[in-house]
Amino acid sequence: MTPNPVAPATLTPEMAAQIRTWRCDEDHSWRAVAQAASDLWGSDMGSSQIFGRNLCVAAARLLGEDPCREPWN
C-alpha cells in the first residue's frame, strides 16, 4: 500500500498555509479542500469530506490555530 502523499500527518507549513487559504479565504467546503489537495498534491482521496476535514484540522493545528473556531469553522 502506497502512503497518501497528502496525509494530514505529513503536512508541511506550506501545505497547511495552502489549505488555510482554500478553507478560510476562498470558503471551500471540506469536500472542495479535499479535491483541491488531491488535485494539487496527487492523492486518490478525491473529494472525501472526512479527508477534507482531517486536512483542515491538521493544518489549523500546525499553524497554531483552533480548527473549531473562526476562521476555520
PyMOL commands that set and color helices and strands:
alter all, ss='L'
color gray80, all
select helices_A, chain A and resi 8-10+13-25+30-41+49-62
alter helices_A, ss='H'
color red, helices_A
deselect
rebuild
show_as cartoon
